[in-house]
């Protein structure tokens, strides 16, 4: 669909409605050296709009046009800069992963050292420490020595 055409038609309808409602509204315009009296508000707005068009028209018409070679060079520079930034991001990501791996190894070594130095363990890696309790085999079956085993077997055989 021609959206530009539809937009232009809508704008023209709005301008026409604005013009119709403001035909009776008058204002005075002072241009330092001359004072215009009883000028229609709609006419003042149209003149200012046309002045804006005239100011921007040279920038639009006389814009420097790029040749195909310049466009290709600009696109190559853009692609090269994007590749460099992607490579830098990848290197930074690798460095960050390496740092995190080294920190994990360091933390693991330190935890092993601290565990071997003292008989205390940390709870959830906080600095809250609790003493290590020795576990006794009170509820388990006691181990039988090999001598006791042979004696029991002999008693069974008799």
CNS distance restraints for C-alpha pairs under 8 A (distance, minus, plus):
assign (resid   2 and name CA) (resid   6 and name CA) 6.50 0.50 0.50
assign (resid   3 and name CA) (resid   7 and name CA) 5.97 0.50 0.50
assign (resid   4 and name CA) (resid   8 and name CA) 6.07 0.50 0.50
assign (resid   5 and name CA) (resid   9 and name CA) 6.22 0.50 0.50
assign (resid   6 and name CA) (resid  10 and name CA) 6.24 0.50 0.50
assign (resid   7 and name CA) (resid  11 and name CA) 6.18 0.50 0.50
assign (resid   8 and name CA) (resid  12 and name CA) 6.15 0.50 0.50
assign (resid   9 and name CA) (resid  13 and name CA) 6.20 0.50 0.50
assign (resid  10 and name CA) (resid  14 and name CA) 6.27 0.50 0.50
assign (resid  11 and name CA) (resid  15 and name CA) 6.17 0.50 0.50
assign (resid  12 and name CA) (resid  16 and name CA) 6.08 0.50 0.50
assign (resid  13 and name CA) (resid  17 and name CA) 6.19 0.50 0.50
assign (resid  14 and name CA) (resid  18 and name CA) 6.09 0.50 0.50
assign (resid  15 and name CA) (resid  19 and name CA) 5.99 0.50 0.50
assign (resid  16 and name CA) (resid  20 and name CA) 6.10 0.50 0.50
assign (resid  17 and name CA) (resid  21 and name CA) 6.34 0.50 0.50
assign (resid  18 and name CA) (resid  22 and name CA) 6.19 0.50 0.50
assign (resid  18 and name CA) (resid  42 and name CA) 7.74 0.50 0.50
assign (resid  19 and name CA) (resid  23 and name CA) 6.01 0.50 0.50
assign (resid  19 and name CA) (resid  42 and name CA) 5.79 0.50 0.50
assign (resid  22 and name CA) (resid  40 and name CA) 7.65 0.50 0.50
assign (resid  22 and name CA) (resid  41 and name CA) 6.68 0.50 0.50
assign (resid  22 and name CA) (resid  42 and name CA) 6.30 0.50 0.50
assign (resid  23 and name CA) (resid  40 and name CA) 6.45 0.50 0.50
assign (resid  23 and name CA) (resid  41 and name CA) 7.51 0.50 0.50
assign (resid  23 and name CA) (resid  42 and name CA) 6.84 0.50 0.50
assign (resid  24 and name CA) (resid  40 and name CA) 7.16 0.50 0.50
assign (resid  25 and name CA) (resid  40 and name CA) 5.92 0.50 0.50
assign (resid  25 and name CA) (resid  41 and name CA) 5.99 0.50 0.50
assign (resid  26 and name CA) (resid  38 and name CA) 5.07 0.50 0.50
assign (resid  26 and name CA) (resid  39 and name CA) 5.25 0.50 0.50
assign (resid  26 and name CA) (resid  40 and name CA) 4.49 0.50 0.50
assign (resid  26 and name CA) (resid  41 and name CA) 5.63 0.50 0.50
assign (resid  27 and name CA) (resid  37 and name CA) 6.64 0.50 0.50
assign (resid  27 and name CA) (resid  38 and name CA) 5.27 0.50 0.50
assign (resid  27 and name CA) (resid  39 and name CA) 5.31 0.50 0.50
assign (resid  27 and name CA) (resid  40 and name CA) 6.28 0.50 0.50
assign (resid  27 and name CA) (resid  41 and name CA) 6.19 0.50 0.50
assign (resid  28 and name CA) (resid  35 and name CA) 7.12 0.50 0.50
assign (resid  28 and name CA) (resid  36 and name CA) 5.60 0.50 0.50
assign (resid  28 and name CA) (resid  37 and name CA) 4.45 0.50 0.50
assign (resid  28 and name CA) (resid  38 and name CA) 5.62 0.50 0.50
assign (resid  28 and name CA) (resid  39 and name CA) 6.13 0.50 0.50
assign (resid  29 and name CA) (resid  35 and name CA) 5.90 0.50 0.50
assign (resid  29 and name CA) (resid  36 and name CA) 5.00 0.50 0.50
assign (resid  29 and name CA) (resid  37 and name CA) 6.49 0.50 0.50
assign (resid  29 and name CA) (resid  39 and name CA) 7.34 0.50 0.50
assign (resid  30 and name CA) (resid  34 and name CA) 6.22 0.50 0.50
assign (resid  30 and name CA) (resid  35 and name CA) 4.46 0.50 0.50
assign (resid  30 and name CA) (resid  36 and name CA) 6.18 0.50 0.50
assign (resid  31 and name CA) (resid  35 and name CA) 6.09 0.50 0.50
assign (resid  31 and name CA) (resid  36 and name CA) 7.90 0.50 0.50
assign (resid  39 and name CA) (resid  43 and name CA) 7.00 0.50 0.50
assign (resid  39 and name CA) (resid  44 and name CA) 6.99 0.50 0.50
assign (resid  40 and name CA) (resid  44 and name CA) 6.41 0.50 0.50
assign (resid  41 and name CA) (resid  45 and name CA) 6.28 0.50 0.50
assign (resid  42 and name CA) (resid  46 and name CA) 6.20 0.50 0.50
assign (resid  43 and name CA) (resid  47 and name CA) 6.18 0.50 0.50
assign (resid  44 and name CA) (resid  48 and name CA) 6.30 0.50 0.50
assign (resid  45 and name CA) (resid  49 and name CA) 6.11 0.50 0.50
assign (resid  46 and name CA) (resid  50 and name CA) 6.17 0.50 0.50
assign (resid  47 and name CA) (resid  51 and name CA) 6.13 0.50 0.50
assign (resid  48 and name CA) (resid  52 and name CA) 6.31 0.50 0.50
assign (resid  49 and name CA) (resid  53 and name CA) 6.42 0.50 0.50
assign (resid  50 and name CA) (resid  54 and name CA) 6.23 0.50 0.50
assign (resid  51 and name CA) (resid  55 and name CA) 6.28 0.50 0.50
assign (resid  52 and name CA) (resid  56 and name CA) 6.33 0.50 0.50
assign (resid  53 and name CA) (resid  57 and name CA) 5.90 0.50 0.50
assign (resid  54 and name CA) (resid  58 and name CA) 7.57 0.50 0.50
assign (resid  56 and name CA) (resid  60 and name CA) 6.48 0.50 0.50
assign (resid  57 and name CA) (resid  61 and name CA) 6.12 0.50 0.50
assign (resid  58 and name CA) (resid  62 and name CA) 5.66 0.50 0.50
assign (resid  58 and name CA) (resid  63 and name CA) 7.91 0.50 0.50
assign (resid  59 and name CA) (resid  63 and name CA) 5.85 0.50 0.50
assign (resid  66 and name CA) (resid  70 and name CA) 5.88 0.50 0.50
assign (resid  66 and name CA) (resid  71 and name CA) 6.38 0.50 0.50
assign (resid  67 and name CA) (resid  71 and name CA) 6.28 0.50 0.50
assign (resid  68 and name CA) (resid  72 and name CA) 6.17 0.50 0.50
assign (resid  69 and name CA) (resid  73 and name CA) 6.15 0.50 0.50
assign (resid  70 and name CA) (resid  74 and name CA) 6.05 0.50 0.50
assign (resid  71 and name CA) (resid  75 and name CA) 6.12 0.50 0.50
assign (resid  72 and name CA) (resid  76 and name CA) 6.08 0.50 0.50
assign (resid  73 and name CA) (resid  77 and name CA) 6.18 0.50 0.50
assign (resid  74 and name CA) (resid  78 and name CA) 6.18 0.50 0.50
assign (resid  75 and name CA) (resid  79 and name CA) 6.10 0.50 0.50
assign (resid  76 and name CA) (resid  80 and name CA) 6.01 0.50 0.50
assign (resid  77 and name CA) (resid  81 and name CA) 6.11 0.50 0.50
assign (resid  78 and name CA) (resid  82 and name CA) 6.16 0.50 0.50
assign (resid  79 and name CA) (resid  83 and name CA) 6.11 0.50 0.50
assign (resid  80 and name CA) (resid  84 and name CA) 6.15 0.50 0.50
assign (resid  81 and name CA) (resid  85 and name CA) 6.13 0.50 0.50
assign (resid  82 and name CA) (resid  86 and name CA) 6.05 0.50 0.50
assign (resid  83 and name CA) (resid  87 and name CA) 6.04 0.50 0.50
assign (resid  84 and name CA) (resid  88 and name CA) 6.08 0.50 0.50
assign (resid  85 and name CA) (resid  89 and name CA) 6.08 0.50 0.50
assign (resid  86 and name CA) (resid  90 and name CA) 6.15 0.50 0.50
assign (resid  87 and name CA) (resid  91 and name CA) 6.13 0.50 0.50
assign (resid  88 and name CA) (resid  92 and name CA) 6.05 0.50 0.50
assign (resid  89 and name CA) (resid  93 and name CA) 6.11 0.50 0.50
assign (resid  90 and name CA) (resid  94 and name CA) 6.20 0.50 0.50
assign (resid  91 and name CA) (resid  95 and name CA) 6.08 0.50 0.50
assign (resid  92 and name CA) (resid  96 and name CA) 6.07 0.50 0.50
assign (resid  93 and name CA) (resid  97 and name CA) 6.20 0.50 0.50
assign (resid  94 and name CA) (resid  98 and name CA) 6.12 0.50 0.50
assign (resid  95 and name CA) (resid  99 and name CA) 6.12 0.50 0.50
assign (resid  96 and name CA) (resid 100 and name CA) 6.17 0.50 0.50
assign (resid  97 and name CA) (resid 101 and name CA) 6.09 0.50 0.50
assign (resid  98 and name CA) (resid 102 and name CA) 6.12 0.50 0.50
assign (resid  99 and name CA) (resid 103 and name CA) 6.07 0.50 0.50
assign (resid 100 and name CA) (resid 104 and name CA) 6.10 0.50 0.50
assign (resid 101 and name CA) (resid 105 and name CA) 6.23 0.50 0.50
assign (resid 102 and name CA) (resid 106 and name CA) 6.05 0.50 0.50
assign (resid 103 and name CA) (resid 107 and name CA) 6.03 0.50 0.50
assign (resid 104 and name CA) (resid 108 and name CA) 6.09 0.50 0.50
assign (resid 105 and name CA) (resid 109 and name CA) 6.18 0.50 0.50
assign (resid 106 and name CA) (resid 110 and name CA) 6.13 0.50 0.50
assign (resid 107 and name CA) (resid 111 and name CA) 6.06 0.50 0.50
assign (resid 108 and name CA) (resid 112 and name CA) 6.19 0.50 0.50
assign (resid 109 and name CA) (resid 113 and name CA) 6.16 0.50 0.50
assign (resid 110 and name CA) (resid 114 and name CA) 6.09 0.50 0.50
assign (resid 111 and name CA) (resid 115 and name CA) 5.98 0.50 0.50
assign (resid 112 and name CA) (resid 116 and name CA) 6.18 0.50 0.50
assign (resid 113 and name CA) (resid 117 and name CA) 6.13 0.50 0.50
assign (resid 114 and name CA) (resid 118 and name CA) 6.26 0.50 0.50
assign (resid 115 and name CA) (resid 119 and name CA) 6.49 0.50 0.50
assign (resid 115 and name CA) (resid 120 and name CA) 6.68 0.50 0.50
assign (resid 115 and name CA) (resid 121 and name CA) 6.59 0.50 0.50
assign (resid 119 and name CA) (resid 131 and name CA) 6.79 0.50 0.50
assign (resid 119 and name CA) (resid 132 and name CA) 6.00 0.50 0.50
assign (resid 120 and name CA) (resid 129 and name CA) 6.32 0.50 0.50
assign (resid 120 and name CA) (resid 130 and name CA) 5.95 0.50 0.50
assign (resid 120 and name CA) (resid 131 and name CA) 5.00 0.50 0.50
assign (resid 120 and name CA) (resid 132 and name CA) 5.51 0.50 0.50
assign (resid 121 and name CA) (resid 129 and name CA) 5.98 0.50 0.50
assign (resid 121 and name CA) (resid 130 and name CA) 6.26 0.50 0.50
assign (resid 121 and name CA) (resid 131 and name CA) 6.99 0.50 0.50
assign (resid 121 and name CA) (resid 132 and name CA) 6.80 0.50 0.50
assign (resid 122 and name CA) (resid 126 and name CA) 6.23 0.50 0.50
assign (resid 122 and name CA) (resid 127 and name CA) 6.44 0.50 0.50
assign (resid 122 and name CA) (resid 128 and name CA) 6.03 0.50 0.50
assign (resid 122 and name CA) (resid 129 and name CA) 4.88 0.50 0.50
assign (resid 122 and name CA) (resid 130 and name CA) 6.81 0.50 0.50
assign (resid 123 and name CA) (resid 127 and name CA) 7.64 0.50 0.50
assign (resid 123 and name CA) (resid 128 and name CA) 6.27 0.50 0.50
assign (resid 123 and name CA) (resid 129 and name CA) 6.54 0.50 0.50
assign (resid 123 and name CA) (resid 130 and name CA) 7.72 0.50 0.50
assign (resid 137 and name CA) (resid 141 and name CA) 7.62 0.50 0.50
assign (resid 137 and name CA) (resid 142 and name CA) 7.39 0.50 0.50
assign (resid 144 and name CA) (resid 148 and name CA) 6.26 0.50 0.50
assign (resid 144 and name CA) (resid 149 and name CA) 6.41 0.50 0.50
assign (resid 145 and name CA) (resid 149 and name CA) 6.22 0.50 0.50
assign (resid 146 and name CA) (resid 150 and name CA) 6.31 0.50 0.50
assign (resid 147 and name CA) (resid 151 and name CA) 6.27 0.50 0.50
assign (resid 148 and name CA) (resid 152 and name CA) 6.18 0.50 0.50
assign (resid 149 and name CA) (resid 153 and name CA) 6.27 0.50 0.50
assign (resid 150 and name CA) (resid 154 and name CA) 6.18 0.50 0.50
assign (resid 151 and name CA) (resid 155 and name CA) 6.25 0.50 0.50
assign (resid 152 and name CA) (resid 156 and name CA) 6.22 0.50 0.50
assign (resid 153 and name CA) (resid 157 and name CA) 6.19 0.50 0.50
assign (resid 154 and name CA) (resid 158 and name CA) 6.37 0.50 0.50
